[in-house]
Amino acid sequence: MDRLEMCRLVLLVIGTFSLFLSCGKQDEDYIVKTSPDGKYRVEVSVRALRATGTREYDEQVTLQFFKGGESLYKSESRNSDQFEPSFGATTPSIEWIGDNIIRMGGSPAGQPFHDELIIVNDSDERLTYCDVSYGAFETFFVFDLPARSQTTLQGSPRFNAEGYFNWFLGYGGKSESGKEFHGSLRGRKRESPSEGPLRFEIKITGKDFR
């Protein structure tokens, strides 16, 4: 190989490397977790894409739930803001806490008690899924909740040194006929753990379906 060919090769390598850097990171983390009874499955894809905002790279998160081969839920989000925490920072734990209930968020360890989040299906339809976001960093999904039944979730109050405690939630979902519902609830703001746990009742009726 003469000097001219060597120079061309070096320039080609440098150009390829520069193109790779300009495209940003292309890494992907993939998480798959199956429910204890083997009926449900969550798949989470976290990809690093070329930056379009103020982050070093954009973070694209795809969340999917399956019942066998049937897709029950899918959401996609893309974070390009450097001031928004990453998915890994807000959701270090993804665990099935029952055959049809999964919890996603920070660890509830070290809390003095749990708050009660009661989902009441007061409709005549089975709920294909119901998701509950408690505060900013804890989300539950409940699948196939029968008509005229209820289940209780244990939410973390998230007491911390900065004096921030959970006191609000948002919820949504879909019935077996494909109708959607959503809403929110607010509890009392606590000043300290001595004020005790909160209790929320999320009551879903046929009138809530859209």
C-alpha positions in Angstrom: 0.0 0.0 0.0 1.5 3.3 -1.1 1.4 6.6 0.9 -1.6 7.9 -1.1 -3.7 4.9 -0.5 -2.8 5.0 3.2 -3.9 8.6 3.4 -7.2 7.8 1.8 -7.8 5.0 4.2 -7.0 7.2 7.2 -9.4 9.9 5.9 -12.1 7.2 5.4 -11.8 6.0 8.9 -11.8 9.5 10.3 -14.9 10.4 8.3 -16.7 7.3 9.4 -15.9 7.9 13.0 -17.0 11.6 12.7 -20.3 10.4 11.1 -20.9 8.0 14.0 -20.3 10.8 16.5 -22.7 13.2 14.7 -25.4 10.6 14.8 -25.2 10.3 18.6 -25.3 7.2 20.7 -27.2 4.2 19.3 -27.2 2.1 22.5 -30.4 0.2 23.5 -31.4 -1.3 26.8 -34.1 -4.0 26.6 -36.0 -5.3 29.6 -38.5 -8.2 29.6 -40.4 -9.3 32.7 -43.1 -12.0 32.9 -45.8 -12.0 35.6 -45.7 -14.8 38.2 -48.4 -16.8 36.6 -46.8 -16.4 33.1 -49.9 -14.8 31.7 -48.7 -11.2 31.2 -45.4 -9.7 30.0 -43.8 -6.2 30.0 -41.2 -5.2 27.5 -39.3 -1.9 27.9 -36.9 -0.5 25.3 -34.7 2.4 26.2 -32.7 3.8 23.2 -30.2 6.6 22.9 -30.8 8.6 19.7 -29.2 11.6 18.1 -29.7 14.7 20.1 -32.5 17.1 19.0 -32.5 19.3 22.2 -30.3 20.1 25.1 -29.4 16.6 26.2 -26.2 14.9 25.0 -28.4 12.4 23.3 -32.2 11.9 23.2 -33.7 9.1 25.2 -36.6 7.2 23.6 -38.6 4.9 25.8 -41.1 2.3 24.5 -43.3 0.5 27.1 -45.5 -2.4 26.0 -47.6 -4.9 27.9 -48.8 -8.2 26.4 -51.2 -11.0 27.4 -49.8 -13.9 25.5 -49.5 -12.6 22.0 -52.1 -9.9 22.5 -50.9 -6.3 22.9 -52.7 -4.6 25.8 -50.9 -1.3 26.0 -48.1 0.6 24.3 -46.6 4.0 24.9 -43.6 5.9 23.5 -41.8 8.9 24.7 -38.7 10.9 23.7 -36.8 13.0 26.2 -34.5 15.7 24.7 -34.4 18.0 27.8 -31.2 18.0 29.9 -33.2 19.0 33.0 -35.6 16.0 32.8 -34.3 12.9 34.6 -33.6 9.8 32.6 -35.9 6.7 32.6 -33.3 4.8 34.6 -33.2 7.5 37.3 -37.0 7.7 37.7 -37.7 4.0 37.2 -34.9 1.9 38.8 -37.4 -0.8 39.8 -39.9 -2.7 37.5 -41.5 -5.6 39.5 -44.6 -7.7 39.3 -46.2 -7.5 42.8 -49.1 -9.8 41.9 -50.2 -12.1 39.0 -51.9 -9.1 37.3 -50.2 -6.1 39.0 -46.9 -4.5 38.2 -45.2 -1.6 39.9 -42.7 0.8 38.3 -40.7 3.5 40.0 -38.3 4.2 42.9 -37.8 1.9 45.8 -40.4 2.2 48.6 -37.8 1.0 51.2 -37.4 3.1 54.3 -40.9 4.5 54.4 -42.8 4.5 57.7 -46.0 3.2 56.1 -47.8 2.9 52.8 -50.7 5.0 51.4 -53.8 3.0 50.2 -54.8 3.4 46.6 -58.0 1.5 46.1 -59.3 0.8 42.6 -63.0 0.0 42.5 -64.4 -1.3 39.3 -68.1 -0.4 39.8 -68.9 -0.9 36.1 -70.5 -3.9 34.3 -67.3 -4.4 32.3 -63.9 -6.0 33.0 -61.1 -3.5 32.8 -58.5 -4.6 30.4 -56.0 -2.4 32.3 -56.0 0.5 34.7 -52.8 2.5 35.4 -52.3 4.6 38.4 -49.5 7.2 38.7 -48.9 8.2 42.3 -46.9 11.4 42.6 -44.1 11.8 39.9 -42.1 8.6 40.4 -44.4 5.6 41.0 -46.8 3.9 38.5 -48.9 0.8 38.8 -50.7 -1.2 36.1 -53.6 -3.6 37.0 -54.8 -6.0 34.3 -58.2 -7.7 33.8 -59.9 -6.3 36.9 -63.3 -8.0 36.9 -66.6 -6.1 36.9 -67.9 -5.2 40.4 -64.6 -5.9 42.1 -61.8 -3.9 43.6 -58.1 -4.2 44.4 -55.8 -2.2 46.8 -52.4 -0.9 46.0 -49.7 0.2 48.5 -48.3 3.5 47.3 -45.2 5.1 48.7 -45.7 8.4 50.5 -42.1 9.3 49.5 -41.2 11.2 52.6 -37.8 12.9 52.2 -35.5 15.5 53.8 -36.7 18.2 51.4 -40.2 17.9 52.8 -41.9 16.6 49.7 -44.6 14.0 50.2 -46.9 12.3 47.7 -50.5 13.6 47.9 -52.0 13.3 44.3 -52.6 10.7 41.7 -53.7 10.3 38.1 -55.3 7.2 36.6 -56.6 5.9 33.3 -57.3 2.7 31.4 -59.5 0.8 29.0 -62.5 -1.4 29.4 -63.0 -4.8 27.6 -65.1 -3.1 25.0 -62.3 -0.7 24.2 -63.7 2.4 26.0 -61.3 4.6 27.8 -61.4 6.4 31.1 -59.2 8.8 33.0 -59.2 11.1 36.1 -57.2 12.4 39.0 -57.5 12.7 42.8 -55.9 14.9 45.4 -55.4 14.2 49.1 -54.3 16.4 51.9 -50.8 17.8 52.0 -48.9 16.5 54.9 -46.2 18.3 56.8 -44.7 15.2 58.4 -45.1 11.4 58.7 -46.8 11.9 62.0 -50.0 12.8 60.1 -50.3 9.2 59.0 -51.2 7.5 55.7 -53.6 8.7 53.0 -56.4 6.7 51.5 -57.6 7.2 47.9 -60.6 5.5 46.3 -60.6 5.4 42.5 -64.1 4.5 41.6 -64.8 3.7 38.0 -68.4 3.4 36.7 -69.9 3.0 33.3 -70.5 6.8 33.2 -66.7 7.3 33.1 -66.2 5.4 29.8 -65.5 7.5 26.8 
